[in-house]
Amino acid sequence: MGRNYIGDYPVEQNILCWFDTNDREGASISPTIDPANILIYKDGVDTGETVDPDEYTEDEVTGVHKILLDVSDHVPVFTAGSDFALVLSTSTIDTQTVMATLVEFSIENRFKGVDVLLISGDSDAANNLKAMFNETGYLHDSAPASRDQMAALAGGVSVTQSAESSVVTQGTETGTYEDTAVHDANIYEIEDSGVGNGIDFYLQYDIGEGIPAAIHFHGYYNEGGGPFNNSLSVQVYDWNTNTWRTIETFTHATSEESHEIGLNISSGSITGLVRIRFLQTTQEASSVMYVNHCVVQFVTSAVTVADIVAGMKAMTGITEGGVWTWEKALKITTAWVAGNWRLKASDPTKQELLDADDGTTVILEQTLTRLPAGGSNYRGIMILI
């Protein structure tokens, strides 16, 4: 008989304990032991609980005793985060009065983590795994295959991006834009403050050189006390026209909704920014926009708008053009192939390239090094869109 730590156990798992008894010469003997004299200690303190009669068994092997603790019979003694001991308070063994600690154990009170610094000298690998499985999956930038690497393999891949910032023009903010990254219990709220013109805020996303495809949204617009006949516009910033364009309308709802809202290439700028705006222009003091989850889906590609522009400049002599987008590059390319050229009415040393679609919008103008009758080269080009 002696002190014996038998392990750390999960909550609600029954605990099997063994101890033996011997005479003064060490021979095994089986004295009568009253389980009422086996006390349960918790963190060094007698709990007043004892082993139940049906939990104690004297084994058929001489000198061997078994205790199977049913933790459900000792609630709330057996809880996580504590150490326990079974103490024999008194018993007569080989004519001697014996008191002893039989076994010790713990319930979820031992270190269960891993010191990641001992593995590789830093925490990078562990942090990458956390990002990989708890955040954005294998397409996380720090995962074994980055977005760019995956895109290069197949020529393009669909990826989602969470917001990098928010701008609130009108309304009272609860939470932050970071609450919109994951579909969970954290909700980003903007409430009509009652002093202005409804609700007005936008979320900004950085998708790099990706092509915007859609918005994945979970949340809802609620008008509070009514009259429930207004709506809230979801808008995207059009970098070609420098204006906001409405892409969806939300009406009053009382529970979360799911929306998949399509985007087009003009929704992304050359700097990779996408802006999604939530606008309600009718003042209602109790109106709230709840955004649980809002991410932008985009397509990465081995061929980027920068590649297209670089090739176009090399072939045509274009040296500038302001802010480039996929739509702008494709419009110029289409006009170059299918559009009409004409001499500029006010300056015969220049010619104009017209939009292939409407036939009137001037896409660009070119300065001629020789008059048209003598031919021309494609140099001195000014982009006009």
Buried (B, 14 or more C-beta within 10 A) or exposed (E): BEEBEBEBBEEEEEBEBEBBBEBEEEEEBBBEBBBEBBBBBBEEEEBEBBBBEEBBEBEEEEBBBBBBBEBEBBEEBBBEEBBBBBBBEEBEBEEEEBEBBBBBBBBBBEEEEEEBEEEEEEEEEBEBBEBBEEEBEEBBEBBEBBBEEBBBEEEBBBBBBBBBBBEBEBBBBEBEBBBBBBBEEBBBBBBBBEEEBBBBBBBBBBBBBBBBBBBBBBBBBBBEEEEEEBBBBBBBBBBBEEEBBEBBEBEBBEEBBEBEBEBBBBBBBBEBBBBBBBBBEBBBEEBBBBBBBBBBBBBBBEEBBEEBBEEBBEEBBBEEBEEBBBBBBEBBBBBBEEBEEEBBEEEEBBBBBBBBEEEEBBBBBBBBEEEEEEEBEEEBBBBEB
